[in-house]
Amino acid sequence: MQSDVYLGRDDRPPGLEQIASGKVRDIYRVDDEHLLFVTTDRVSAFDVVMNEGIPHKGAVLTAIAAHWFERTRDLTPNHLVSTELDDIEGLDAAWRERLGGRSMLVRRAEPCPIEWVVRGYIAGSGWKEYQRSGTVCGIPLPEGLELAQRLEEPILTPTTKFEAHDRPLTPNEAREMVGAELYERGETLCLELFQLGTDELARIGIRLADTKFELGLCGGELTLIDEALTPDSSRFWDEATYAVGISPPSYDKQILRDYLETLDWNKEYPPPALDPAVLERVSARYLDLCKRITGQTPLEVAS
């Protein structure tokens, strides 16, 4: 398995029809019922995709997502079929090597038009709204909460999905978009998934502050799709550095954001050139989290 590969959106395997290309993932049609999700090493900050990638990032995200898809099967079906590429027609040995460890063969699903964000602590955009109005996504919260304080109960704070920038939704707005029956099922499921993740991560010294789930319909059945409880979709805090009243360091690309804040850059395209040492620090952070959650890193699997 190679690292720091497959970064360019124009660099794609022959013989497969690309149907979507996001900031991190590229999606290909395999047949009428299956897709190939490829998680690249691309990284974005302030909504701009950098020219350089984070070594091993795609493999880490794939390994962590596959871990949680397996751990949550008792709660919900998911779209993952396999992380192996041997049965994908049109991929030669060279492309299998390039995409190995960073790809998932998945069932096609009809995605819900909202993102299911669950918060167990008050942080990020939720903290900013709370300071203004005492609410998060229009949900009233108790007075006197501090930054990074744990909520009495986790709450679902949905956002839009198919807009250029995610927009917070009130529960009533989200319910209208997906229908009351599906919303109630999705809320119950996402809160159960959040609790499972919270409990398992707590055993390895990690706090799950908030996370984003993606749900879709496969044959009419509500299904967990895309990714689950990864550092790109979640805010993870190390127990050793957690404290109320501060913004605890998170297991994601915060190192990169902090570095970019020191540069003379207007946070618009084109992005600045990145210091290789910073990229290696971010990569080490991702690899460490993967080891803690799954028990091994992609490098150990490949060796």
N, C-alpha and C positions, 0 to 999 in steps of 0.2 A: 504494500500500500504506500503510495507516494503522499507527500504532504505539500501544502501550498500549491495545489493544482486546480485547474478548471475554474479559473477566476473570471475569464472574459465571457460576456453574454453571447458573443459571436463564436465562441469555441464550443462546438456541440458535436455529439457523436453522429456519424452518418447512419442512415437507415431508420432513424427514429424521428417522429414528428414532434417538434416542440410546440406545446400548446400554451405555455406560460413561462415567464422569467421574472422572478422577484428580486429583491435585494440580496437574498441569500440562496433561495431554492429555485431550481429549474425543473419543470414538469414536462414529461414526454408521454405521448400516447403509446401504449403497448398493444392493446386491442380494445374492443368495445367495452370490456369490463375492468380493465386494469390500466394503471398509470405507473410510471417510474418517477419517483421523487429523487432528485440529486441535490444534496446539500453541499454547497461550495464553501470555500474558505473566504468568500467575500465578506466584507464587514462594512456597515454603514454607521455614520454618526451624524447627528443633526440632519437626518434625512438625506445625506449625501453618501453615495457608495465610494469608498476609498479606492485608489488605484492598486494598492497592495492588500493582500489578504492576511489572515491570521493563520499561521501554520497549524494544521490538524483540526481546525475549528469545525469543518464539515463532518469529519469522522467522529468528533466528540459529540456533536449535537445528535447525530444519527444513533450512536451507541446509547446515549442517555434516553432518547425518545423510545428506542426499542425496548430498553429496560422497563420503562414505565408502562408501555403498551402491554407487556407481559404481566407486570404486577397488578394491573387494573382489570384484567380479563374477567374477574369474578363480579365486577361492578358493571361493566359495559363492554359490548363488542367494539372493536376498533378496526381500522382499515388496513393494518399491516398484514401482508401475506408472507413476505420473506425479505431478508437483507442480502440474499445471495443473487448473483447475476448470471449463473450458469444457464438458466432457462430463457434468458432474454435474447430473442433473435435479433440479428443485425449488429451485435456487439462483438468485435474481434477481441483477441487476447490482449492487445494493447489498451483498448478502451476499457475492458474489464479491470485491468490493472489500475487505470486512472480513476475509475469510478468505484472501485472496491472499498468497502468500509464506509462509504458516504452516500449510499443509495438504498432506497426502499421500494420494493414492488408492493403496490397498494391496490385495494379495490376502489373503483370509482364511486364517488359519493356526490350528492347534491349538497353543497355547503350551506349552512344557515347564514343569513345575511347579517348576523351580528357576531361579535367576539365576546366570549363569556369570561369576563374578568372577575376573579374572586380575590378579595382583600381580607387578610387576617390582621393586618397592622395598618396604621395610617402613615402614608409616605408618598413621595412623588407628587403627581398631579392631584391625588386625593387630599394630601396635606394642604396644597395651595388652595383648593376649593374650600376646604374646611376652615381655613383662616379667614376667607372672605365671607362665608355664609353659614358655617356650622354644619354643612352637608357634604356628602360625597355622591355625585350623580343624582342629586336631589334627595338623597336619603338623609334624614336628620340624624345627627350623632350627638352623644352627650357633650355637655360643655366641659371645658378644661382639659381636653386631651392634649398630650404633648407629641411632638414629632417622634415617629417610630414606636408609639405606644400600641400595645396589643388591644384589639377590639374585643368587646365582651363575646361576640359571636362573629364569625366570618360573614361577609356580605357579598352579594353579587352586584357588580357595577358594570353593566354591559357597555360596549361601544359599537359604533358602526364598523363595517368590515371593508366594503368595496369603495370607500372614498379615498381621496389622495392622502388625507390625514385622518386618523381615527378620531371620532367625535364622541364624547360621552353621551350616553342615553339614560334617561330616567327609566325605572322599571316599567312604567306604563308605556313609554315610547317603544321600548324593546318588545313588550308584550304585543303591541299593535303590529309590529313588523313581522313577527314570526307566528303569531296566533297564541291565544291564551293557553291552550292545552300543551303545545310544544314548549312554550316558555316555562310552564310549571315543571314539566319533565326535565327540561334542561337545567333549571335552577337546582332542583333536587339532586340531579346527577353531579353537577359541577361542585356543589358543596360537599358531597360524599367523596369525590375525587380529591378535593382540597384537603379534607380531613385525613384521608389515607396518606397523601404526600406529606402533610404536616407531621403525622405520627412517625413515619419511616425516616424522614430527614432528621427529626429530633434525636433519634437514636444514634446518629453519626455527627451530632453537634452542629446541625444547620437549621436555621429558622426559615420557614417559608413565609415571606412577608406578603406576597401577592403573586398571582400567575394568571395567564390567559389560556383558556381552553378553546379549541375549535371543534364544533360539532357539525355533523351532516347526516343525511338520510341515505342509507344503503338498503334498497328494496323496501323502503318505508320504515326501516328500523333506525332509531336514533343511535348514532355511532360516533365514537371519538376519532378524530382525524388530525392530519397535519403533523403536529408534534405534541409533546406533553411534558411539562415540568422540566424544561431545559433552561439553561442560563439565558437564552435569548428570549424566552417567553415568560420568565419568572424573575422575581427579586429574591435572591438567596442571601441570608446574612449568616456569617460564622458566629457561633455562640460565643467564642472567645472575644469578639470585638463588638458585640451587640450592647447597646445602651440606649435608654430612653432619653430623648432631648437632643439627640444628634442624628445625622444621616449616616448610619453604619455603612462601611464599605461593602459592596455587593459583589457576588460572584458573576460578573459579566464583563462588559467592555468599558466599565467606568474608568479603568486605567487609561484607555485610549481617549475618552472624553476629557479627562483631566489634562492629558498632554495637549490635546488640541486647543484647550482654553489658554494655554501659554503661548500659542502661536499668533502671528499677525494674519489671521484668516477670517473672512467675513461669513463663514459657515454656509457658503454657497458654492455651486460648482464653478470651476474645477477644484478638487480637493488638493491639499498640500501633500508634498512627499512626506512619508512617515519614517521616523527613526527605526531602523531594524531592531534596536535594543528594546524599544517600546513594544513592538510586535511580538517579540519573544517573551516579554513579561506577560502580555495578555494571553499568549498561547499557554504558558505555564499555568496560569490561573485556570483556564479551561481544562487542561489535562489533570490538574489536581482535583478539581470538582468531579470529573469523570471517574477518577480512581476511587474517590470517597463514595460515590453513589453506586457504581457498577462493580467495583472490586478490581478493575483493571483499566488500563488506558488502551486506545487504539494501537499505540506503538507496541505494547506488550502482546496484543492479539496478533499483530503482523509478524512478530519476531519468531 
